[in-house]
Amino acid sequence: MAAAEADRDASSAFCAEFLDFSAKDTAARWLAAADLQQEVHQHLAQYVPRILCRGPCSREEQREEQREELACQLLLLAPLEWLLLGEEPATGLTLLQRNNQPSPLCGHVFKVGEPTYSCRECAADPTCVLCMECFLGSVHKEHRYRMTTSGGGGFCDCGDAEAWKKGPYCQKHTPNNTHPAEEVWKKGPYCQKHTPNNTHPAEEDPVAQLPTDIVARGYSIFFIILKYAVDLLTWEQEDQLPAGLEPPDRGDMYYCMLFNDEVHTYEQVIYTLQKAINCSQKEAVSFATTVDRDGRKSVRYGDFQFCEQAKSIIVRNTSRQSKPLRVQVMHSSVVAHQCFALKALNWLGQIIQYSDGLRRVLCQVGLQKGPEDENISLVDRLMLNDSKMWKGARNMYHHLLMNSLLMDLKYKKIFAIQFAKSYRRLQTDFMEDDHERVVSVTSLSVQLFTVPTMSDYVKDDHDREFSITDLSVQIFTVPSLARMLMVEENLMTTIIRTFVDQLRHRDLQGRFQFDRYTAQQAFKFGRVQSLIGDLKYILISRPTEWNDQLREKFLEGLDAFLELLKCMQGMDPVVRQVGQHIEMEPEWEAAFTLQMKLTHIISMIQDWCATDERILIEAYKKCLYALSHCHSGLSDGEQPISLSLAGHCVETFRYQVSQDKVSIHLPVCRLLAGLHVLLSKTEVASRFPEQLPLGELSPPLLIELPLRCLVLCAQVHAGMWRRNGFSLINQIYYYHNVKCRVEMFDKDIIMLQAGASMMDPNHFLMILLNRFELFHNFSSANCRKRYREANKDVVQQNNTLIEEMLHLVIMVVGERYVAGVGQVDPFEEVRREIIHQLSIRPMAHSELVKALPENGNKETGLERVIDAVASFKKPGVTGRGLYELRPEWNKHFNLYFHHYSRSDQSKAEDAQRKLRRQNGEDTALPPPAPPPLYSLFASLVNLLQCDVLLAVEGAVLQWAVEPSGGGWTESMLQREAVTCSCLLTPVL
């Protein structure tokens, strides 16, 4: 009762003081003071704990919050506004807004789940998005667009000319040459007091458009308030305040503060709170919800011992299976000042909305370096302490950064440089953090690293969305910033090396090893993938012009990327299981997750190389050197063997896929294959042969690893690896899947084509037979006889391998729909894919999109092609609309299309034969004439007329006429017929 009476007396006294308070007089006193910062701090020390430190939550919590807001505004913020404006805040802010010429950037910050719109025709990249209001007021609503929901943290790109190829402004944000003040007051927009010190046009510095006294006071006030907020949000002591902020009457009351993490579940937190503070389930749910939303919540209020008791129970109950929940017993005055620090940041964000000049003043204050002994800005302090803050504090200062620094290209550049300098430390902190990336400052990279023009100068247990690292999306997606950072801060290399440093679990050969990951390592691997997104942001916009600095830094980044690929080359090797079934399925998903994340990065690097001949030549040399390093121990200890067939001999070494280790991960080989195609497509190989090490290439080594991988797939199809379980089957599935095949299966075929075009076709086919473990079937009649006398499974396996081997020969010779191998363009590549998908059956638009690979801009090219090759059949009452292949395109069907699965091939064959029977046509399905080859691959046609292939075909025909049977299949003869038809086709 006595305590309650004391609280009521204190409240009554405070109310009386509140009624007598004058914000105007307080501001006048501050203005006359010799030390403004000291005066403001004394005022905050006196009032903040009395306003925001009112004890435990009452049943009238909403009303109490309203009282706090009113008291904060009138006692704390109103004096600051009077001091800044020099007059009644309502009048002064209205005048600022009237005279303001705001930035053309919209800058609307998206909330989680808010719809965003991206124009598929005009956006510079997929990260360029509009809010609903700007989209509906823009030309893009009439274009092809993509609608998605935001994960939170990004902002609208309306008004950013670098984000849009055309139509950068909506109706609301279209720049107006007339100054807004002139629209309001045609004459005399300023009184004598507020006449600007500079009346130049609006394109001048907006700070110069403000009265000098407001500018001077703005610098002082913004510095004091921003430094106060930074000091409190980065404050680590629980029982003390910074000097000058200790309250006159300190008191002895504490809060038990519970902090959020991404480790413990709702149920764990609710159960623990019920035991620790003896609350109802409903109250515990409310506490847990607030902690999850804001990052922290007071769960007990009282003296130190009372709060410490709750803390010990919470820690004890949550530390049994994982690290305990973070709990701190904090003095009530510390909590009060931290709460006001958030309100102060929010106030700064509101004030700068009234004036672009004040926004720039705040930017200058935030980025100004401190004394020489510190040499660090206030913004730097916030970034470097990001992982130590709770979710609410992170969100608040991230929004302030987006509303200030990121709304102006000049200050965005300065911030981007500081962000890049601190990138490695920020990412390392994020890996150890327990917050999601959306509340991390690293998430801002997308707003910085995808600005193309800047790139010409520079090339926790919470998720990243709550980390400063998440701001990378706001930075790296600005192409100008991205290239500036690449050149000046070596950003590409920094990102890659930071990524590699985080994946330290390697085998003896230095390759990534995921099969023995602990839960913590798996957690870190999930987090480190965000760095790949940052790398994608800086590469998403290709340079149109190169300079020596950009070339140097890109090639340095390529060196780092090749080191990453070398760690992936040959990872997760498998060995055929014989005897008994594998006991435990090995881990395979992590390696394929990494491969899928890097797929677009590898394609983008090739796109960059294609834009500059010097870069392409150097990249090819570096990649070839990296592959030579990977091949250095390939044949060590292996027994050399000599193969002879059809009068030809070749030297190789003993290796069997069915007995030795083999890996499906070969990114270095595949990158070299992509660069080799670019040499052909750009004709660099023919124009600058003296600059390329083509004479140093060893074709047998080039084809060795991709051939092993393709043989592995063939043996799996033949049923030879059944005892290896589902993990291998899943790997083979994704190897051919549309998500991975562009940089896996397709590149392996290209590497075999490159090797075959540079070596004797007889030697190529003999090595092919040897790796398929079929050489003795064709070189010795007795050996073939023994196989026929073996059990049925062995015969079936060998027949399947022969079919797969012949199919591979068909693909090596006939798959030419890659620009650089065959003389085709991207339009023809997509058209061929659609033709073969629709040859299976009519398909819906969504099915076709899923069947086509996406590029880095999430485009498939479907819309450019579909109307030319297909007709749309409208849906019935309950059906859906389908695309059907136009009859004139049926002649382009190829039964041995390399992207068909066995199931697709069978369905397509049945559909096409049925269609031909209905049309009264011959049901044979000869392959269409392939496009002509580029000169670098022209010698591929020699495979069709070499002695070894003729010997193989002759042997199969001989088996077919033998009375014993069982040594051949119809599929073998079909594949032979295709090779013969390719030989007779005039267009080669």
N, C-alpha and C positions, 0 to 999 in steps of 0.2 A: 504494500500500500504506500509506504514511504517513497519507494522508487518511482511508483506511478505518479505520486503527487509532485515529486521533483521534476519528472519529465514534463508534466503539465505546466509547472511554473516556468520551466525553460522555454517551452513552446510559446507561452503567453508573452514572455519577454521578447522572444524572437519576432513574434507577430507585431509587437509594438515598434520594435526597431525597423521592421520591414516597412511599416506605414510611414515612418519618418525618413526613409532612405531616398536620396536624390541621385539618380544616375548622372544627371548633368553636372551637379556640384562635384561628384566624385571624379568625373572626367576632367573638370577644371583643375581640381587639386593635383591630379596626376600630371597634367600638362605643365603645371608650375613647379613640379618636383625636380630636384637635381638629378635623381636616379630613378628613371621611370620604371625600369625592371624591378627594382626593390619595392617601389610603391605597389605595383601590380601584384607582386608575390605576397606582400603583407596582406593585401585585400583578399587574395585567394586563400591564404593561410587562415584568415579569420572566418570566412564565410563558407568555403567549400565543405568542411566537415560538418558544419551546422545544417547545411541544406541536404547533403547527400549521405550523411551518416546517421540515419534515424532509427536504427535497430532492425529487428526481424520483420519480415513481411507480414502485414496485417491482412485481415479479410477484405479490407477496403484497399487492396493493392493498387487498383487502377486509379482510384481517387488520389492516393498518395503519390503516384507517379505524376499525375497532373499537377499537384502542388509543387513537386520538385522541379518540373519543367518550368512552371511559372516563376518560381523563385530563382532558378538559374538564369532565366531570361532577364528578369528585372534587376537582380542584385549582381550578376556576374557578367552577362553579355551586353546588356544595355550600356553600361559605362564604356565598354570597349567600342561600341558603335558610336556613341557620342564623341569619344576621343578621336576616332578615325575620321568621322565626317564633319565634326565641328558644328553640328546642328542636330535638330530633331531627326532621329534615324529614319523614320518613315519618309520624311521630306527628302533627306539626303540620298537615300537609296533610290527613291523614285527618280530624282534628277540624274543620278548615275546611270540608271537603266535607260532613260530617255536619250542621253548623250552617247550611249554605248553603241559601238559597231561590233557586234559579236563575231567570233570566229565562224566561218562557213561550215566548220565541222559540226556534225550533230552531237556526237559524243555520248549518246544515250547509253547508259550501262545496263547490260542485260541481266535480268534475274534468272534464276534457275527455272527452266521449263518455259521461258518466254519464246514465242516464235521468232525466227530470223529468216531472212530471204536473201538468196544469192542469185544473181543473174548469170545464167550459163553462157550467155553470149557476150556480156560486157565486163564481167568481173575479171580482174587481173589474176586472181587465183581463188580457190574455194574458201579461203578464210575471209574474203571480202563480203560483208553481209550488211543488210539494212534492217532497221526496226520496221514494224508494221506501218507506222505513220509515214515514214519516209518512202517506203516501198509503194504505198498506195498513191503517193504524190509524185512518183517518178515515172520515167518512160519505160522502166524495166518491167512494169506490170503487164506490158503488152508483149514481152519477150518470153523465151523459154527460161524458166526459173526453177530453183530448188528451195523448198521450204523445210526447215529443220527446227528443232528446239534447242535452245541454248543451255549449256551446262553451267552458265553463270560466269561473270568475270570479264567478258569481252564487251566491246561497245560498237555502236553503229558507225559504219564507214562512210556515211553520206557526207559529201563535201570534200572528201579526200581524192584529189585528182589522180593520184598514183594507184588508187584502188580500182579504178574503172577505166576501161578503154574508151567509153563514151557515156554521156549522161551521168556525170559525177554528182549532180545536185538534184535534189527534189524541189518542188515548188517552194517549200518553206525556207530552204537553205540556199537558194540561188542568190549569189552575191548581188547587192544593189549598189549602184554607183552613187546613189544619193545618200548622204549621211542621215541616219535615223533622226538626229536632232532637228534637221531641216524639215522633216515630215511633220514634226510636232509644232515647232515654232519657226515659222517662215522668217521671222526677224528676231534678232536678239535672243538666242537660245540661252545665253549665260548672263547672270548678274555680274556686277563688278567684282564681287568676292570670288566667284567661281570661273572667271574667264581663264581658259587654258593658257599655259605659257607658250603654246605652239599651236598655230591654227593651220598647219599644213594639211593636205588631203588625208583621207582616212587610211591610205596604204602605208602612212608613216607609223612609227612605233606608237601603239595605243597608250603607252605610259605618258608620252608627251602630250596627249590630249587631255590629261587630267590636271586639275589645279595642283600647283607645286606643293602647297601645304598638305594636301591629302596624300600625295606621293611620299613626302617626307615622313608623315605620321604612319603611313601604311608600312614602310620599311621597318620602323621601330616596333609597331604593334604586332605585325606578322612574325617578326623574329622572336619576340618575347613569348607569344602564344605557341608558336611552332616548337620552339626549344623547350618550353614547359611540357608540351605534350610528348615530345620525344624522350625527355628525361624520365617522365613518369611511366611511359609504356615500356621503356627498356630498363626500368628500375627493378633490381633483383632482391633488395632487402625487404623483409616482411614486417619489420617492426620500427623502421626509421624512414624519414622522408628526406629529400634533398635539402641542403642548407637554404634557409630563408622561407621554408614552407611549413615548419613545425607550428602547430596550432597553439594559441595562447593557453588554452585549457585542454591538455592532451587527452585526459581520460584514460581508462584502462579496459576498453571494450574491443573485442576481436571478432573477426569473421572466420569461419571454417569454409574455405573456398575449394570447391570441387571442380577439376578441369576435365575437359573432354579428351578422349583419344579414340583411335580407330581399332583398338584391340579388344576392348571389353564390349559385350553385348548390352542391349537395353535391359534384358532380364537380369543380368549380373548386377548392373548398377542399381536397379530398382530393389532387388533383394538386399543388397548391401546397405542401401540407405535406410530401409525399414529397420534393419538391425542396429545401425549406427546411431540414428537420431530418433528412433522410436516414433516414426511417422506412419500414416496410413498408406496404403498402396496408391491411392489417388494422388496424395501429396508427393510420393516418391516418383510417380510417373511424370508429374508436373516438373519436378526438379530435373529428372533425366532429360525431358524434352528441351528444357531451357539450356541445359549444359550442352546438348547436341547442337542446338541452334546458335547459341552465342559463344560457346567455347568454355564458359565457366559460370558458376552459380554459387552463391552463398547458401549453405545448407544448415548452418548453425550460427547463432550470435550470442555472445556472452563473454565472460572473462577467459583468460588464456587457458586455464585448466579444463574448463568446460568444453572449449573448442578442440583442445588437444586430445581429449578423450574420444571424441567423434573421429578425429583423424586416425588415431591408432586402430580403431575398429575397422575403418574403411580399408586401410593399408593391409591389415592382417587378413581380411576376408577376400581381397582381390590379388594376393601375391602367391597363391598356391600353384597356379598353372602358368602364370605369365607375370610380367612385371606389374606392380600394383598401380592402381589409379593414382594420378597425381593429385595430392591434396596439400594445401598450404593454410597455416593459421596466420592470418594477416591482420595487422592493426587496422581498426576501423577508419582512421584518417588516411592511411595508405590507399585503402580501397576507394574511399571517397574521391581522392585526387585522381586516381586512375579512371574512375567513372567520368569525372569532369574533363579529363584529357580527351576522351572520346568525343564528348560534346563540343569541346573546343575545335577538334579537327572537323567535325560536322559543320560548325559555325564558319570556319574558314572556307569550306567548300561552298556554303550558301552565299557568303559575301562575294566571292569571285565570280559568281554567276551574274552579278549586277554590272560588272565592268571587266572588259578584256584587259584593260590597263592594270587593274588590281590583280588579275590572274597572273600577269607577267611579273608583277612585283613579288608575288608569292613564289613564283618559280625561281626568281633570282635569289630570294632569301633562302629557299630550300637547297639550292645548289651551291651557295657560297661556301668556300672552304673556311674552316676554323683557323685558329692560331697555328703557327708553324709546328708546335709540339703535337698538335692533333692532325692537321692537314686532312680533315675529313668533314664532309658537309652533313647537315641534318638528315638529308635524304639517304646518304650513305649509312648513317647510323641506323636508320629504320630498316634498310635492306639487310644489313649485316646481322641485325638482331631479330630478323623475321621469325626464325624457327623457335625463338624463346617466347614469342607472344601467343596469346590465346586467339581463338578464331575471330571473335568480335573486333579485337584490336587490329588484326590483319585486314579484315574486310574494310574497316573504316579508312585506314591509311591507303589501301590500294585504290579505293574509290577517289580519294583526294588526289592521288598521283594521276589517275586517269582523267580527272576533271581539270587538272592543271598542266602538268608537264607534257602529257601525251596529246594535249589539244593544240600544241604549237610545235612546228617542225624544228625550230631552232633549239628549243629546250628539250625536245624529244631526242635530238641528236646528242646533246650533252649527257642526258640521262642514259641513253643507249650505250655510250662509251663507258660510263661508270658501271653500268650493268654488266657489260662484257668484261671489264677488268676484274669484276668480282664474281664472274660466272662460275668458276671452278669451286670457289668457297661456298657460294650459294647452293650449288647442286649437291656438294658434299653434306652441307647442313640439312638439305632436304632429305637426303638418303637416311640420315639419322633421326629425322623428325618423325612425329607420329600424326601429322596432319595431312589432309589430302591436298593435291596440287592446286585446286581451285582457290585455296586461301594462301597459296605461296606466291611470293613475288616472282618466282621463276616462270609463272604462267604468263607474264607480260611479254615474253619473247615474241609471241605471234604478232604483237602490235609493233615490234621493232624490226625483227629479222626478215620480214617479207616486204620491206619498202625497197624497191629495186635501185633507185638512184643512189642511196647512201651506200649500197654495197660496192659501188665503184671506188669508194675511198677506203673501205675497211673490209674486207671479207672475214622424317618424323613419323610417327604412326598415323599422322593425318594425311589425307590424300593431297596431291599436288594442287588441286583446285583451291585449297586454303593456304597455299604457300606463295611467297614472293616469286618463286621460280615460275609460277603459272603465268606471270605477267610477260613471259617471253613471247607469248602469242601476240601481245600488243606491240612488240618491238621488232621481232625478227621478220614479220610479214611485211614490213615496209621496205621495198626493194632498195631505195636509196640508202637507208640505214644499214641494211644487210650487207651491201657491198662495201660501204664505208668501214663497217666493223670487221669485215673479212680482211681488208687491207691493213687498217691501222691497228687492230687488236688481234689479228690472226685468229678470228673467231671460229672458223671451220675446224682448224687444228685443235683449238681449245675444247670444243664440244666433243670431238671424237676421242681425244686423249682422256678427257674426264669420264667418258662412257667406258672406255677400255679399263681405266683404273678401278672402276667399281666392280668389274667382273674378274675377280682375282683367282677363282677356282679353276686351275688348269691341270692338264695331265703332263706327263713327262716330256711330251713333244711341244708343250706350250699351247695346246688347243683348249678351247673352253670345255669344261666338263660340268654337265648339269645333273648327271645321274646320282650324284651323292649330295645334292643340295639339302641343307637343313632348312627348317621352316623360316628362319631369319634370312638366310641367303635367298630363298625363293621370294620372300617379301621384298628384299632389296632389288632383285631382278625385275620384279613388277614395277618398281618405282623408277629404275634406271631407264626403262623404255621411253620415258618422256623426253630424254635427251635426243632420241632419234627423231622425235617430232620437231625439236628445235633445229636439227640439221636439215630436215625437210623444209622448214620455213626459209632458211637462208639460200636454199638451192632452187626453190620453187619458181623463181623468175630468172630465166636465162639472160646473160648479158648480151647486149647488141653490139657493144664496143669493148675491146680489150685494151689494157695497157700493161706495161712490164710489171708494175707492182701487183696488179690483179693476177697476172699469170703466175708470178712467183708464189703468192700466197695460196692460190688454188692448187698448184702442184705440191706445195708443202702439205696442204690439207689432204691431197690425194695420197701422199706417202703415209700419212697417219691412217687414212681409210684402208689402204692396202695392208697395214699392220693388223687392223681389225679383221679384215677378211682372212688373213693368214691364220689368225686364231680360230677361225671358223672352218678353214679348209681341212676336211677329213675328220671333223668332230663327230661324236656319237657313232663310231664304227661298229659294224655288226659282223658276227661270225655265224655261219650256218650251224644250227643245232641238229645233231644226229643222235640216234639212240632214243633218248627220252625227251619229253616236252620241256621247254624252258620253265623253270620253277616260278620266277617272278618277272612280270612284264617290266622292261626297262623304261626309264623316263625318255620320252622323245618329244613331248610337246614344247618344252622350253626352246629347243634348237629350232623348231619350225616356227615358233612365235617370233624369234629373232630374225629368221629368214624372211617371214612375211612383212615384218616391220621395215626391213632394209630393202625390200623389193623396189619400191618407188625411189629410194635413195640411189640405188645402183643405176636405175633407168635415168634419173636426173643427172647423175655424173656423166653418163654417156651423152646426154643431150648437151651438157655444157661443153664437152670435148668436141662435139660435132660443129660448134660455132666458131672454132678457131683451129686452123691447121697446125700451128706450132704446138698448141696444147695437145691436140690429138696425137701428134708424133711422140711427144714426150711422155704422154700418158701410156701409150702403147709400149714404149721402152720400159717404163717403170713396172707396168703390169707383167710384162714378159720376164723381167728380172725377179719379181716376186714369185712367179710361177716356177722359175728355175730353182729358186730357193726351196720351194715346197717339194720339187721333184728330186732334190739332191740325194735323198736317201731312198728313192723309190725302188731301185733295183739292187740296193746293197744286200749282199748275202744271197741273192737269188741266182739260181743256176741258169747260165745262158744256154739257149737251145737254138737249133737251126731247123727251119721248116721248109719242106720241099713239096711242091704240088704243080702239076701241069707244066713241068719244065722250068719252074721258077723257084728261087730260094730266098729266104729272108731270115735275118738274125733277130731274135727277141730273147726274153727271159721267162723262166717258168713262173706262172702265176695262175691260180684257179679261184674264181669267185666263189665256188662252192666249198672251198676249204680255207681260204685266207680272209683276212679282214677287208671289209669294203665299206665305204661311207657314201651316203647320198648327198652330203654337203660339200660342194666344190665351188664356192663363190669366186675364187681367184681365176679358175679356168673359165668360168662363165663370163666374167667381166672382160677377160681377154677376147673371148669369142665376140662379144658385143663391139669391142673396139676394132676387131678385125673386119667386121661387117662395115663399120664406119669408114675404114681405110678404103674399102671397095666402093662404097656409095659416094664418097666425096672425091674419089679417084686420086686421093693422096698417094696411094701405093704406086700408081703408074706414073705420077708426075714427079714424085720425090723418092725414087727407090733407093738412092744413095744414102738417104737419111734414116732409113728403116733397117732394122737388123733381121730382115727376112731370111738372109742366108744363114743366120745363126739358129734358126728354128729347127727343132727336131720333130718332124711330123709324128713319128711313132709315140713320142712322149706327149705331144699335144692331145692325141686322141686317147691315151691310155686311161686316164681317170674317168672321163665321160663315158667311155666304152664299158668300163667296169660297172658303172651305175646302170647303164641300159641293159647290160647282161643280168644284173641283179633283178631288175624288173621282169625280164623274160623268165628267169628261173622261178621267181615267185608265181608268175602266171602258170608255169608248168607244174606247180605244186611241190617244188623241191624244198621250200622253206616253211612248211606247215608247222613244224615244231618250234618255230620262233615266235609264235603267238600273234596277237592282234597289233602289237606296236609296230612291227614291220609292215603289215598290211596298211595301217594308217599312214605310215610314211610314204609308201608307194602311191597311195590315193592322193595325198597332198602334192606329191611331186608332179602329178599330171593335172591337178586341180587348177581351175582358172585363176585362183588367188596366187599361185606360186609358179605356174608353168612357164611364164614369160622369161623369168630369170633362172629357171631350173631345166625342165625338160627341153624347151625350145632351144636354149643356149647349148645344151649338150649335142643336139642334132647339128647345130651350126658349127660347133667345134669339130665334129666328125667330118662335116663338109669341107671345112678349112683344111683339115689334115689330109683328107682324101684328094683334094685338089693340088696338094703340094708333093704327093708321093706316088710311086708306081702303083697303079690300081691293083695289080696282082698282089703286091706286098700288103696293101691295105686289107684286101679280102682274106688273105691268109692269117693276118693278125686277128681279124674279125672272127674267123672260124676257130682260131685257137682260144680266144677269150670266151667264146660261146661253148667251149669244150666239145666241138664238133669236128675238129680237124681230122681226127683219125677215122671218122665215119666216111669221109670222102677220099682219104688218102690210102685206105686199106680195105679191100673187099672182104677180107677175113674178119676184120674188126666189125664191119657192118653186119656180117652174118651172125657174129656173137651177140650183138645187140638185139637182133631179131629173135634170137633163141632165149633171150633173158625174159624176166617176168614182164607181165603186161604193163605195170607202172613205169618201168624203165623205158619201154618202147614208147609209151605215151609221152613221157617227159622229153625224149629225144625228138619225137615228131613235133611237139610244141616248140621246142627250141629252134628247130629248122624253120618252122613257120615264122617265128619271131625274127630270126636272122634275116630271112628273105624280106620280111616287112621292113626291117631296118635299112636294107639296101634300097628298097623302093623310096623310103623317106629321104635318105641321103641324096639320091639322084633327083627325086621329083618334088621335094618340098622347097619351093622357090618364092613363096609369097612373103618374103622378108626383103624390104628395100636394102639393096647391097648384095644380096645373094642373087635374087632375080630382079629383073627390070620392072618393078611394080611401085606403086605409091601407096600410102596409108589407106586411101579410099578403097583400093582393090583388096587390101588385106582384110579390112572389116567386111567388105562385100562377100568375100569367100567364106568367112566364118558364118555369116548369116545364112548364106545359101546352104551350107552343110547342116546347120541347125534346123532349118525349115525342111530339109530333105528327110529328116526323121519323122516329123509331123508338124501340123500347124501349131504355132505357139503364140501365147499372149506377150504383150510388150514386156512385162516384168520378167518373164522367163528368158527372153532374149537378152535383156540387160544383165541378168545373172550369169548367162553363158558367155559373156564377152569380158575380156580383161579391161580394167579401168586404168587410165593414166594418172599422173600425179594430180590432175585437176578433177579427178573423179568422173571423167568423161569416157564413154566407150566408142563414140563416133556412130552410134546406131542411127540417130535421126538423119544424118547426112545420106544414108545409104538405103534405108528401109523402103522408102516409097519407090525406089527404082527397081527393086528386086521382088517385092511382095505386095500383095493386095490385102486390104483389111476387110475382114468379114465381120459385120456388126453382130453383137450378141443377140441371142434370142430372149425369151421371157426370163429364163433362169440361168442362162449361160454367161459367157464372157467373150469379149471380142478377141479374134485370133487373126494372126498374119499368116497368109498362105503364099508359098513360093509361086511366082509367075511361071507359066509353062516354058517360056523361052530360056529360062535359066536352068532347067533340068539337065541340059547337056553339060553343065559345068560340074556335075556331081562326080566326086572321086570316092570310090568305095574305101580306099586306103588313106583317107584324110587323117593326118597324124594326131588330131585332137579328139578323134572318136575313141570312146571306150569300147570294149568288146560288145557290151550291151547296145550302145548307140550304133555301132557298125552293123549289127544284126538287124536292128529295127530299121535303119536307113536302107539296107539292102532289100528287105522285104517290101518296104513302102515303094521303093523305086521300081522293083520288078513288077509289083502289082499295078503301078501307074502305067508302065509300058505295055503290059498285057491289055489293059483297058483301052489304050490308044492304038492297039494293033501293031506295036513296034517290037523290034528284037529285044529280048530280055537280057541280053548280054550287057555288061556295064563297063565298057572300056574307059580308061582314064582320059580326062580332057587333055588337050595340048597344054603343056606347061609354058610359062613365060620364058623368054630368053635369059640366059645367065649373064651376070657381070663378068668382065674379063678375068678377074682374080679367081673366080670359081668356074671358069669355062671348061677346065679339064675334067670336071666331074663326069661328063658324058662318057669318058673313056672307061668308066667302070662297067658300062653295059656291054662292051665288046672285048673285055680282057679275057685271057685264057682261063683264069681261075673261075670266073663266074660261069663261063661256058662249061667247064668241067663239073661244077656244082649242078647246073641245070641238066646236063647230060646224065649225071648220076641219078637225079630224082626221076627223070623220064625212064631210065633203065629199071628203077625199082617199081615204077608203075606198071610195066609190062611183064614183070616177073610173076610166074604163077603162084608163088608162095604168098604174096600180098603182105599186108601188115607193116611194111616198111615205108609207106607213103600215105599221104592224106590228100583229099580234094583241095584243101586250103593251100597246100604246097604248089599244086599245079596251077591254081588261080594266081598265086603270087608270081610264078614263073611266067605266066601269060602276060601279066602286067609289065614285067621287066622287058619282055620281048616287044610289047606294044610301045613302050617308052623308046626302045631302040629304033623302031620304025617311024615314030612321030617326027614330022619334018621340023617342028619348031623346037630347037634345043639351044 
